Amino acid sequence: MAPRRRALLSASSASASGLALAAAAALCLGGRRCLAGELASPGDANYWTKLGTLSSSEGQLDPTFSQDVTEYMLTVDNNQVKSLSLTFGLDLSKYDSTELPKLLVNNEDFDYSPVETRAYIIPLDESIGPVDKVYTIKVADPNGATGWPIPRENAHEYNVHVKQPPDFDAVIQAVQIKAYVPHTDKEQVKQEPAFDPLTKAYQFKVPNGHDEVKLQMNCTRFATGMTVDGKAVEINSTQTVALPTAVKKINVQCIYDDSAWTSVAAQKTYALTFERTIEIDTDNFQIALNISADQGYCVMRPGMGEEHNSTGFVCRFRVGTPNFLLLITESNLDVVLEEDTTGKQRIMRSGLFVPVSIPDQRTYFTLRVLGTDIPLEYPVETIRAGECSTMSCPEGKLHRKDIMNIEAAYAHLCKAEVCSAKRDTARCCKDAPRCTTMALHDLSCPAEHVIDMGRHCEHEPCNVKDIDHCCVKGTAPAPAPEPHSGSSGHHGHHGHHGHHKNWKLRHHLHWIIRHKMEWYRSVGCGPTAEALCDGHMCFYDESCLWSPPRLGGLGCFAAGVAMHCRYCDFSIYEDCPVWYDCTGPCQAWTDAHQNWCYENYDVHCPKFLHHVDFWRNSTGVAATLLRGSVSSVGLAVGLCAVALVVAAAAFMALRVRPSAEALGALMIAQGEEQPSFAE
């Protein structure tokens, strides 16, 4: 070093001195030493081992670079960035061109040129997971460690901590979804479509006879959790899926939850549908679609063939979101109601009401049964029907009223959106009571007026408002004497009172029985089962209106006649109920007989009504006849009178509406005409 220094000093002219001073501020070239500052050489303790610059192509260093700061954080928020460049340089004024320091990145030599800008490339796409890695840049004396007794290396290290969030869309994708039949050598279940991490819905066709499958879903190695129908399970574990019905739908999820990158867990859901085929007995298979009775009704579509999939339903309702009720004989089948235009589906559960929003205009659906070995589809036409109250009934008819206080929409809905007198009169209207029934309600015409026998009242029952309409000028015939029963020897005060009550009772029963029978006739079925529902046996059953209905509503709305009517005694339906005769003496009736008559006709057995004067007087007459010594002819007449009196006493106990046959028997016995119900 000394000879070279002396050579430089010997050339100390003014121009040489200026050149040396300028070179001191930059790299010494040609192996010459800088005159100002005397640059240290490798191996010297003062050899310069610090970076001059440090920058990144992505993100910002924290803190800003300083040659004396060695720890930095570099966060790349954009998880789509695939790489970044770390650019660093030396302060070349500190070095001779032949004595540059050694550079290393993560302990690997980094080749560089002092006259070129070089960058270190950090890949960020090595995985879809998060990046969290430290890169160390080392500036070292090229002579390595020196000194004695303990060699020491002259170097500086700069640590850059690089962080980048994961590719959330990728880390929560499944890498495999498959199902296989249990108890086999992993026989795989047919899957549609083929697995693709981007496809979110799959269908599996389970072989017939299997009621469970094994599900294998694997998430990426970066996923932090997995769920099945919202329940956390061990990640990538095999799950057993039970198939109690023909169709089972589940949702499975891969989850990524790391508070370092997100405050809310990221998750991807896959919808899996498992369908197994169920063989059905087409001869006994039955399906029915109804609407809550207070909102509307459904009837089988007429004019269809015998094939199950050619049958349909027409549903009429008066609300925008009616509650549909599905009844099906195969409880392990799944059924959906699908709107034809939009494809929107509602899952229907047998025996449960399901609200379905329907537009005001006529809309068409398909009732589709899933999981059967033969396709079962039923067209459904829905009609927001007009109400009977919006139309006028023709003369002699009145709007039907619900005399049993059961609000059934069937009774007051027309067949189309707008009511039509031609189409809906039979449904919405019924015959008005004739003016001749005014007498049953203690109504009479004013003086010099008589009842017009051909007119009908404008109210039901007839009331004082109908007098002006029903009465016309004229003279009434002399009233017929009150009917008598028993012998002429019993016309005392009590006897006359009994005859008077008997006379009024018979006329009252005439009215209430007529309306009872009209009620059952308007419904379409009665408490005694008959073949009235499309040729099949059915009966009136109020339990069809329970919530939920008895037997899940099976057989209700028989043939679309009325919600009250229930099929019986054929196919899958229950046996027809026992019925009883509610006429005649009741002392020998069983409890079941008495209960049936009371529940269906409100008939109370006379033995519970001994306080009624008429009952006491009638039994007294019968006792007198039985005690008397009469001829054979007289005895026969007396026995007939006894039968008549007992029958009259029984009918007096009827609280609401006895049977029409009973009334007829009483009137025939007393010489009166039997009423006709052919209206």
Secondary structure, 3 states (H helix, E strand, C coil): CHHHHHHHHHCCCHHHHHHHHHHCCCCECCCCCCCCCCCCCCCCCCCCCCEEEEEECCCCEECCCCCCCCEEEEECCCCCCCEEEEEEEECHHHCECCCCCEEEECCEECCCCCCCCCEEEEECCCCCCCEEEEEEEEEECCCCCECCCCCECCEEEEEEEEEECCCHHHHCCEEEEEEEECCCCCEECEEECCCCCCCCEEEEEECCCCCEEEEEEEECCCCCEEEECCEEECCCCEEEEECCCCEEEEEEEEEECCCCCCCCCEEEEEEEEEEECECCCCCCCCEEEEECCCCEEEEECCCCCCCHHHCCEEEEECCCCCEEEEEECCCCCEEEEEECCCCCEEEECECCEEECCCCCCCEEEEEEEECECCCEEEEEEEEECCEHHHCCCCCCEEECCCCCCCCCHHHHECCCCCCCHHHHHHHHEEECCEHHHHHHHCCCCCCCEEECCCCECCCCCCCHHHHHHHEEECCCCCCCCCCCCCCCCCCCHHHHHHHHHHHHHHHHHHHHHHHHHHHHHHHCCCCCCEEEECCEEEEECHHHHCCCCHHHHCCECHHHCCCCEEECCCCCCCCCCCCCCCCCCCCCCCHHHHHHHHHHHCECCHHHCCCCHHHHHHHHHHHHHHHCCCCHHHHHHHHHHHHHHHHHHHHHCECCCCCHHHHHHHHHHCCCCCCCCCC
